[in-house]
Amino acid sequence: MAAVFTFPRSGIEGSSRRPVRAAGLVLALLTVAMGCGLDEHYTGMGAGALPGDKLYPVPDPGPGGQCQVTNDIPASGDLPVVTLASLAGKAYRFDTLVLSKPLTTDLLDLVNPFIVDQLTQEMINVLLVIDTDDRGAGTLGVRLGTGPKPATAGTYAFGDAPQTVSATFENPGFTTATPTSLSISIAFGTGTQPLVLPVKALTLSGTFKADGTAIEGGLLSGAITQEDGDTAMTPLGSLSDFLIGSTPPINPDTTVDGKPAWSFQATFTAATATVN
């Protein structure tokens, strides 16, 4: 800290109701976003609708062109290697996080700005701690998890027990070697149901800066099962109902332990932090 399935579902509204349901969720979130004083840059509907995959386009970059999902990440061999003798003991907090799959374009245009705001306010804290660094074997031992808003700004702690995973380390790049899980909670305002994304079969990769002070070009890839999506609530209902009820429907496209699931993807960067 994952071929296309179409599954009938009872209780899902007919096709004539789907546009109303999807539009209703977008309108609800847009109303909250406007009340939060977010920059107009973030709330332009369709701003992320770039040429390419109609369901999963590249989200808009944030101010200054940051946080853009991209495939143009240099190979590890093209980057300066980490000069520290060991990364063991280093701790990092995600300072950017941009979701992509499986959310719809309109929902991404609203959700990602909330994430920017909540990262700034230290309400979303995804933490990564390096416990071991075996350069000879090319492996890292890491802990991945989330933490609550800290009582003292800049000093973090895991909430629930973090996931412990191993990672391959091809200096300066790393990739987790064993799948793990991570739940990301995004609040939309007081009294509003938060969106919780329970990601399974998760792999994490990125590159360390030469001085070890940051992680760049980070990628989270995993899946959200339909079973988990049934209980993962959006402001207007379950995540499963929203995705399948979208126009066009976004049906599960992979499996986790034999269960239908949606592919999950996000990009991130991280900076060194104090994690107790």
C-alpha positions in Angstrom: 0.0 0.0 0.0 -6.3 -5.0 -11.8 -12.7 -9.4 -20.9 -15.6 -7.2 -20.5 -18.6 -8.3 -18.3 -22.1 -7.2 -18.4 -24.2 -8.1 -15.4 -27.9 -7.6 -15.0 -28.8 -5.9 -11.8 -32.1 -5.8 -10.0 -33.3 -2.3 -8.9 -31.3 -0.4 -11.5 -33.4 2.1 -13.3 -34.2 1.7 -17.0 -32.3 3.3 -19.7 -34.7 6.2 -19.9 -33.9 7.2 -16.3 -30.1 6.8 -16.6 -29.3 10.3 -18.0 -31.4 11.8 -15.2 -29.6 9.8 -12.5 -26.1 10.7 -13.8 -27.0 14.3 -14.3 -28.5 14.4 -10.8 -25.2 13.3 -9.2 -23.2 15.7 -11.2 -25.6 18.6 -10.3 -25.4 17.6 -6.6 -21.6 17.6 -6.6 -21.4 20.8 -8.6 -23.7 22.5 -6.1 -21.4 21.5 -3.3 -18.3 22.5 -5.3 -19.7 26.0 -6.0 -20.4 26.4 -2.3 -16.8 25.5 -1.4 -15.4 28.4 -3.4 -13.4 26.3 -5.8 -11.6 28.0 -8.6 -13.7 28.2 -11.8 -10.8 26.4 -13.6 -11.8 23.2 -12.0 -15.5 23.2 -12.6 -15.7 23.6 -16.3 -17.8 20.6 -17.5 -16.0 18.6 -20.0 -12.7 20.2 -19.4 -11.0 16.8 -19.3 -12.8 15.6 -22.4 -9.6 15.2 -24.5 -9.3 13.1 -27.7 -8.9 9.4 -26.8 -10.8 7.0 -24.6 -14.3 8.4 -24.2 -14.9 6.7 -20.8 -11.5 7.4 -19.3 -10.0 10.5 -20.8 -6.9 12.2 -19.3 -8.1 14.6 -16.5 -7.3 18.3 -16.7 -4.0 19.3 -15.2 -4.3 21.5 -12.1 -2.9 25.0 -11.9 0.6 25.1 -13.3 0.0 22.0 -15.4 0.6 19.6 -12.5 -1.2 16.3 -11.8 -1.7 15.3 -15.4 -2.2 11.6 -16.2 0.5 10.8 -18.7 2.1 7.8 -20.3 5.3 9.8 -21.1 7.1 8.8 -17.9 10.8 8.4 -18.5 12.3 4.9 -17.8 14.3 4.5 -14.6 17.5 4.3 -16.6 16.9 7.8 -18.0 16.7 9.4 -14.5 19.3 10.4 -11.9 19.7 7.5 -9.4 19.1 8.0 -5.7 22.3 9.0 -4.1 21.4 8.1 -0.5 23.0 5.0 0.8 19.5 3.8 2.0 15.9 5.0 1.8 15.0 3.0 5.0 13.3 5.3 7.5 12.0 7.7 4.8 8.3 8.5 5.0 6.2 10.2 2.3 2.7 11.7 2.0 0.9 12.1 -1.3 0.8 15.8 -2.2 -1.1 15.2 -5.5 -3.6 12.6 -6.4 -5.5 12.5 -9.7 -8.2 9.9 -10.3 -8.9 8.4 -13.7 -10.6 5.0 -14.0 -13.4 4.1 -13.5 -15.2 7.4 -12.9 -17.0 9.2 -15.7 -15.6 12.4 -17.2 -18.2 14.7 -15.6 -17.6 13.1 -12.2 -13.8 13.3 -12.6 -14.1 17.1 -13.3 -15.8 17.5 -9.9 -14.1 14.9 -7.7 -10.5 15.7 -8.6 -10.7 19.3 -7.5 -12.2 18.2 -4.1 -9.1 15.9 -3.7 -6.8 18.9 -4.4 -8.6 20.9 -1.8 -8.6 18.1 0.8 -4.9 17.3 0.3 -4.2 21.0 1.0 -6.3 20.9 4.1 -4.7 17.6 5.2 -8.0 15.8 5.2 -6.8 13.2 2.7 -3.5 11.7 3.8 -2.1 8.7 1.9 1.1 7.7 3.6 4.0 5.5 2.4 6.9 4.5 4.7 10.1 2.8 3.6 11.1 0.2 6.2 13.9 -1.6 4.4 16.2 -0.9 1.4 18.2 -3.9 0.2 20.2 -2.4 -2.7 21.9 -5.7 -3.3 18.7 -7.6 -3.8 16.9 -4.6 -5.4 14.0 -4.7 -3.0 12.2 -2.3 -0.7 9.9 -3.1 2.3 7.1 -0.5 2.5 4.0 0.3 4.4 1.0 1.9 2.7 -2.1 3.3 4.2 -4.1 6.4 5.1 -4.3 8.6 8.2 -6.7 11.1 9.7 -6.3 14.9 9.7 -3.3 15.5 12.0 -3.7 17.4 15.3 -0.4 19.1 14.5 0.0 20.2 10.9 2.7 18.3 9.1 2.8 15.4 11.6 1.0 12.3 10.4 0.0 8.8 11.6 -1.7 5.8 10.1 -5.3 5.4 11.0 -6.1 1.7 10.5 -3.1 -0.7 10.3 -1.2 0.0 7.1 -0.6 -2.7 4.4 3.0 -4.1 4.4 4.2 -5.0 0.9 7.5 -5.6 -0.9 8.6 -3.7 -3.9 11.3 -4.1 -6.6 13.7 -1.2 -6.7 15.5 -0.4 -10.0 17.1 2.8 -8.8 15.4 5.3 -8.9 12.2 3.5 -9.8 10.1 1.1 -7.7 7.1 -1.1 -8.2 5.2 -3.0 -5.5 5.7 -6.7 -6.1 2.6 -8.0 -4.2 -0.9 -6.7 -4.7 -2.4 -4.8 -1.8 -5.5 -2.7 -0.9 -6.3 0.9 -0.1 -9.5 2.8 0.7 -9.6 6.4 -0.4 -12.4 8.6 1.2 -13.4 11.9 -0.5 -15.8 14.2 1.4 -18.1 16.6 -0.5 -19.1 18.8 2.4 -20.7 18.7 5.8 -23.8 16.4 5.9 -23.0 15.0 2.5 -22.3 11.3 1.9 -18.5 10.9 1.2 -17.3 8.8 -1.7 -15.2 5.9 -0.5 -13.2 4.0 -3.1 -12.2 0.6 -1.8 -9.3 -0.4 -4.2 -8.1 -4.0 -4.3 -5.4 -5.8 -6.3 -3.5 -2.5 -6.0 0.0 -2.0 -7.4 2.0 1.2 -6.8 5.0 2.5 -8.8 7.0 5.7 -9.1 10.5 7.2 -9.1 12.4 8.7 -6.2 14.2 12.0 -6.6 18.0 11.7 -6.4 18.1 13.1 -2.9 15.1 11.0 -1.8 13.0 14.0 -0.9 10.1 13.1 -3.2 8.4 10.5 -5.4 7.5 11.6 -8.9 5.6 9.9 -11.8 3.6 7.8 -9.3 0.9 5.4 -10.6 -1.8 3.5 -8.7 -3.4 0.6 -10.6 -6.0 -1.7 -9.1 -9.6 -2.6 -9.2 -12.9 -2.0 -7.4 -15.1 -5.0 -7.2 -18.8 -4.8 -8.1 -19.5 -6.3 -4.6 -17.6 -3.4 -3.0 -19.1 -0.9 -5.4 -22.6 -2.0 -4.1 -21.7 -0.6 -0.7 -19.5 2.3 -1.8 -21.9 5.2 -1.7 -21.9 8.4 -3.7 -24.2 11.3 -2.7 -27.0 9.8 -4.8 -26.6 6.1 -4.3 -24.1 3.2 -4.7 -21.0 3.5 -6.9 -22.1 0.3 -8.8 -25.5 1.8 -9.7 -23.9 5.1 -10.8 -21.4 3.4 -13.1 -23.8 0.9 -14.6 -26.5 3.6 -14.8 -24.2 6.0 -16.7 -24.7 6.8 -20.4 -23.1 4.8 -21.9 -23.0 2.2 -19.1 -19.6 1.6 -17.5 -19.6 -2.2 -16.9 -17.0 -4.2 -15.0 -14.0 -4.8 -17.2 -11.9 -7.1 -15.1 -12.1 -9.5 -12.1 -10.6 -9.8 -8.7 -10.6 -13.3 -7.2 -13.2 -14.3 -9.8 -15.5 -11.4 -8.9 -16.4 -8.8 -11.5 -14.6 -5.5 -11.0 -13.8 -2.1 -12.5 -10.2 -1.2 -13.3 -8.9 1.7 -11.1 -6.2 4.1 -12.0 -4.7 7.3 -10.5 -1.5 9.2 -10.6 0.3 10.8 -7.7 3.4 12.5 -6.4 4.6 12.5 -2.8 6.9 14.5 -0.6 8.8 13.5 2.5 6.8 13.8 5.7 6.9 13.0 9.4 4.9 9.8 10.0 4.7 8.6 13.6 
